[in-house]
Amino acid sequence: MKLFLPFVRTPLNLLKYATERSPAAPVLKEFREAMQKGGMARDQAVARVSMGSGLAALATAWALDGRLSGSGPTDPREREALRNTGWQPFSVKVGDRWYSYQRIDPFARILSTAADFATFGEYMTDEERQNIGTSLALAIARNVSTMPTLDPAASAFEALSDPDRYLGRYAKNLAASAAVPNIVTQTNSALDPYMRETDTLMDTIKSRVPGLSDEIPPRMNLWGDPIERGNAAGPDILSPVWVSEERKDPVMNEVRRLDVRLSKPDRIIGRQRMSADQYARFVYMAGRPAKDMIGRMMGEEGWSRMPDGARRITIRRIVETFREQAKRQLLLAEPDLMAAYEDQRARRRSGER
């Protein structure tokens, strides 16, 4: 079980620490015993609850003011649109920068739970918003599952719950972790500024090794821009604080404001899965011209008179149009993909699946 849950006492102690400093402290045996004992023990227990509750109240106010983030939306399309503006989860905003607090435990649990409790209403239904207990339960559950010390277990449960989508990726990451020591991976993270687009096990291994990760194409967002790892506040390997700068990109901010939920294009053409290099080129050829076109339209006078609903439709149509163009270009350049695409079309014509 150490492979899936290398730390047991650490997350439990962190949760206990956060609980001792919250209104939920009476559920702990140690708190009840301290209250019965009285004297200094009682005063210390009450002080811990007061300190933690005060910190949670401050975090809630910051979150409502947009200066503190929690786990964020669960919809991957909405999450990517938010990240494209420079936002990052579990962070505090100072000026135009977001500073991550996720690894500054045990206080991170108090901050993140309060932030999620304050902002979950943005991502919930009207019925769920009316139930404050549901909001609090969801905030606690999300924060327990996103604890860094529980990442291996969370990934394993995700792979088992939906093996068709996650099991292959989980197996590749597990094998790559066994092949490449963690110190090598951390060193590469400090040296390589970009996330990498991996497909095969060898791609995953290379993406973790300094000097070899450059052979793997950068991972792109849906607009064809390389995704950066982010900067650290201090030495990259030692610092637990990651920094993301808010972007002043009008297109990304407009897509976020309109809540246009766009996802990256499918990686499969016909029945053929694109390689990492093919997919990176496809995303770039589809995303860059689409973003440029949307930017030009936003600069025209008619855009300001257009209602939001029409803007959403326009953005979606532009994205779909350039994806079709990029698909045709890629098929002409890649015979294996063209063969798979033509085979699928023939099967559809004949009524086969």
C-alpha positions in Angstrom: 0.0 0.0 0.0 3.0 2.4 0.3 2.9 2.7 -3.5 -0.6 4.2 -3.3 -0.5 5.8 0.2 3.2 6.5 1.1 2.1 8.7 4.0 -0.6 7.8 6.5 0.2 9.7 9.7 1.1 13.0 8.0 -2.4 13.7 6.4 -4.2 12.5 9.5 -2.1 14.8 11.7 -2.8 17.7 9.3 -6.5 17.1 9.3 -6.5 16.8 13.1 -4.6 20.1 13.4 -7.1 21.9 11.2 -10.1 20.3 13.0 -8.7 21.4 16.4 -8.7 25.0 15.1 -12.3 24.9 13.7 -15.8 24.9 15.1 -15.7 21.1 14.6 -13.2 20.7 17.4 -15.8 19.1 19.8 -15.7 15.9 17.6 -12.1 15.3 18.8 -11.6 13.3 22.0 -8.6 15.5 23.0 -10.7 18.7 22.8 -13.4 17.2 25.0 -10.9 16.0 27.6 -9.2 19.5 27.6 -12.6 21.2 28.2 -13.3 18.8 31.1 -9.8 19.2 32.6 -10.2 23.0 32.7 -7.4 25.4 33.6 -4.6 25.9 31.0 -5.6 22.9 28.9 -9.1 24.4 28.5 -7.8 27.9 27.7 -5.4 26.5 25.0 -8.2 24.4 23.4 -10.5 27.5 23.2 -7.6 29.6 21.9 -6.9 27.2 19.1 -10.6 27.2 18.0 -10.7 31.0 18.2 -7.5 31.4 16.2 -8.5 28.9 13.5 -12.1 30.3 13.2 -10.7 33.9 12.9 -8.4 32.8 10.2 -11.2 31.0 8.4 -13.4 34.1 8.6 -10.6 36.2 7.1 -10.1 33.7 4.4 -13.8 33.7 3.6 -13.8 37.5 3.2 -10.8 37.3 1.0 -12.4 34.6 -1.2 -15.6 36.6 -1.6 -13.4 39.6 -2.6 -11.6 37.6 -5.2 -8.2 37.6 -3.4 -8.2 34.0 -2.3 -8.9 30.8 -4.4 -9.8 27.3 -3.3 -10.0 24.2 -5.5 -12.0 26.0 -8.2 -14.6 24.7 -10.6 -14.9 20.9 -11.3 -15.8 21.3 -14.9 -12.5 21.0 -16.8 -13.5 23.4 -19.5 -14.4 26.1 -17.0 -11.3 25.4 -15.1 -9.1 25.8 -18.2 -10.8 29.1 -19.1 -10.0 30.3 -15.6 -6.4 29.1 -15.7 -5.9 30.9 -19.0 -6.4 34.2 -17.3 -3.5 33.5 -14.9 -5.7 32.2 -12.0 -4.4 29.2 -10.1 -6.1 27.1 -7.4 -5.2 27.3 -3.7 -3.6 30.7 -4.0 -3.7 34.2 -2.5 -3.7 37.2 -4.9 -1.3 40.0 -4.2 -1.3 42.7 -6.9 -1.4 40.9 -10.3 0.1 37.6 -9.0 -1.3 34.5 -7.4 0.9 32.9 -4.7 0.1 29.2 -4.0 -0.4 28.2 -0.4 -1.3 24.6 -1.0 1.8 23.1 0.4 2.0 25.4 3.4 0.2 23.0 5.7 -1.4 22.8 8.2 -2.8 26.3 7.6 -3.5 25.5 4.0 -6.4 23.2 5.0 -8.1 26.0 6.9 -7.6 28.6 4.1 -8.7 26.3 1.3 -11.8 24.9 3.1 -13.0 28.5 3.9 -12.3 29.6 0.3 -14.3 26.7 -1.2 -17.1 27.2 1.3 -17.3 30.9 0.2 -17.1 30.3 -3.6 -18.9 27.0 -4.2 -22.1 28.9 -4.8 -20.6 30.0 -8.2 -20.5 26.3 -9.3 -23.7 24.9 -7.6 -27.4 24.6 -8.5 -30.0 26.8 -6.8 -31.1 23.9 -4.7 -27.6 23.1 -3.5 -27.0 26.8 -2.7 -29.9 26.7 -0.2 -28.3 23.9 1.8 -25.4 25.3 3.8 -24.5 21.9 5.1 -24.0 20.6 1.5 -21.6 23.5 0.8 -19.6 22.8 3.9 -19.5 19.0 3.2 -18.4 19.6 -0.4 -15.7 22.0 0.7 -14.3 19.6 3.3 -14.4 16.6 0.9 -12.7 18.5 -2.0 -9.9 19.7 0.3 -9.3 16.3 1.8 -9.0 14.8 -1.7 -6.6 17.5 -2.9 -4.1 17.2 -0.1 -0.6 16.8 -1.7 0.1 13.8 0.6 -3.0 12.0 -0.7 -2.2 12.6 -4.5 -1.1 9.0 -5.1 -4.2 7.5 -3.5 -6.5 10.0 -5.2 -5.0 9.1 -8.6 -5.4 5.4 -7.9 -9.0 5.8 -7.0 -9.6 7.9 -10.0 -8.1 5.2 -12.3 -10.2 2.5 -10.7 -13.4 4.4 -10.8 -13.1 5.2 -14.5 -10.5 2.9 -16.1 -11.4 3.7 -19.7 -10.3 7.3 -19.2 -7.7 7.3 -16.5 -6.2 3.8 -16.0 -3.8 4.0 -19.0 -2.5 7.4 -18.0 -2.1 6.3 -14.4 -0.2 3.2 -15.3 2.2 5.3 -17.5 2.8 7.8 -14.7 3.4 5.0 -12.2 5.9 3.3 -14.4 7.7 6.6 -15.2 7.9 7.4 -11.5 9.5 4.1 -10.9 12.0 4.6 -13.7 12.9 8.2 -12.9 13.9 9.2 -9.3 11.9 12.1 -7.9 15.0 14.3 -7.5 15.6 14.1 -11.3 12.0 15.0 -11.9 12.2 18.0 -9.6 15.4 19.1 -11.2 13.8 19.0 -14.7 10.8 21.0 -13.4 13.2 23.7 -12.3 15.0 23.7 -15.7 12.2 23.1 -18.2 9.8 26.1 -18.3 7.0 24.1 -20.1 4.7 21.2 -19.5 5.1 18.5 -22.1 2.6 16.7 -24.3 3.0 13.0 -23.7 1.4 10.0 -25.2 3.6 6.9 -24.8 5.4 5.6 -21.8 8.7 6.7 -23.3 7.3 10.2 -23.8 6.4 10.3 -20.1 9.8 9.2 -19.0 11.6 11.7 -21.3 9.4 14.5 -20.0 10.8 14.0 -16.5 14.5 13.9 -17.5 16.6 17.1 -18.0 17.9 17.4 -21.6 15.4 14.8 -22.9 12.2 16.7 -22.1 13.1 19.2 -24.9 12.5 16.4 -27.4 8.8 16.3 -26.3 6.5 19.0 -27.7 5.1 21.5 -25.2 1.6 21.0 -24.0 -0.7 23.6 -25.5 -3.8 25.2 -24.2 -6.8 25.2 -26.6 -5.5 28.5 -28.1 -2.2 26.9 -29.1 -0.1 28.7 -26.4 2.5 26.6 -24.6 1.5 25.9 -21.0 4.2 27.1 -18.6 5.0 25.3 -15.3 4.9 28.6 -13.4 7.6 30.2 -11.2 8.5 29.6 -7.6 8.9 32.2 -4.9 12.6 31.4 -4.2 14.7 28.3 -5.4 12.4 26.2 -7.6 13.4 22.8 -6.0 13.0 24.1 -2.4 10.2 26.6 -2.5 6.6 25.3 -1.8 5.1 28.5 -3.2 4.3 28.6 -6.9 3.5 32.0 -8.5 1.2 32.7 -11.5 0.9 36.2 -13.0 -2.5 37.5 -14.1 -2.7 37.8 -17.8 -4.1 40.8 -19.5 -5.2 38.8 -22.6 -8.5 40.3 -23.8 -9.6 37.1 -25.7 -9.1 34.8 -22.7 -10.7 37.2 -20.3 -13.7 37.6 -22.6 -14.1 33.9 -23.0 -14.0 33.6 -19.2 -16.5 36.4 -18.7 -19.0 34.9 -21.2 -18.5 31.5 -19.6 -17.9 29.9 -23.1 -17.0 26.4 -22.0 -14.5 25.2 -24.7 -12.5 22.0 -24.5 -9.4 21.0 -26.4 -10.0 19.1 -29.6 -10.3 15.3 -29.6 -7.1 13.4 -29.9 -8.5 10.6 -32.1 -9.1 10.9 -35.8 -10.9 7.9 -37.3 -9.8 5.2 -35.0 -6.2 6.4 -34.9 -4.8 8.2 -31.8 -2.5 11.1 -32.7 1.1 11.0 -31.5 2.2 13.7 -29.1 3.8 15.7 -31.9 0.8 15.4 -34.2 -1.6 16.5 -31.5 0.6 19.5 -30.5 0.7 20.6 -34.1 -3.1 20.1 -34.5 -3.9 22.2 -31.4 -1.5 24.9 -32.5 -2.9 25.1 -36.1 -6.5 25.3 -34.8 -6.0 27.5 -31.8 -3.7 30.3 -32.9 -5.7 31.5 -35.9 -9.0 31.2 -34.0 -7.7 33.4 -31.2 -6.4 35.9 -33.7 -9.7 36.0 -35.5 -11.7 36.5 -32.2 -9.2 39.2 -31.2 -9.8 41.1 -34.5 -13.6 40.9 -34.1 -13.4 42.1 -30.5 -11.6 45.2 -31.8 -14.4 46.1 -34.2 -17.2 48.4 -33.3 -19.9 45.9 -33.9 -18.7 43.6 -31.1 -19.6 46.1 -28.4 -23.2 46.2 -29.7 -23.5 42.5 -29.9 -25.4 40.8 -27.0 -23.5 38.2 -24.9 -25.5 35.3 -26.4 -24.5 36.2 -29.9 -20.9 36.6 -28.8 -20.9 33.1 -27.3 -22.2 31.6 -30.6 -19.7 33.6 -32.7 -16.7 32.4 -30.6 -17.9 28.8 -30.8 -18.3 28.9 -34.6 -14.9 30.5 -35.1 -13.3 27.8 -33.0 -15.1 25.0 -34.8 -14.3 26.5 -38.2 -10.5 26.6 -37.6 -10.5 23.2 -36.1 -12.0 21.8 -39.2 -9.4 23.6 -41.3 -6.5 22.4 -39.1 -7.9 18.8 -39.3 -7.8 18.9 -43.1 -4.3 20.3 -43.1 -3.1 17.6 -40.7 -4.8 14.8 -42.7 -3.0 15.9 -45.9 0.4 15.9 -44.0 -0.1 12.6 -42.2 -0.9 9.6 -44.4 -1.6 7.3 -41.4 -4.2 9.6 -40.0 -5.7 10.0 -43.5 -6.0 6.3 -43.9 -7.7 5.9 -40.5 -10.1 8.8 -41.3 -11.0 7.3 -44.7 -11.5 3.9 -43.2 -13.9 5.4 -40.6 -15.9 7.2 -43.3 -16.2 3.9 -45.4 -17.5 2.1 -42.3 -20.1 4.7 -41.7 -21.3 4.6 -45.3 -21.6 0.8 -45.0 -23.4 1.0 -41.7 -20.6 -0.5 -39.6 -19.3 1.0 -36.4 
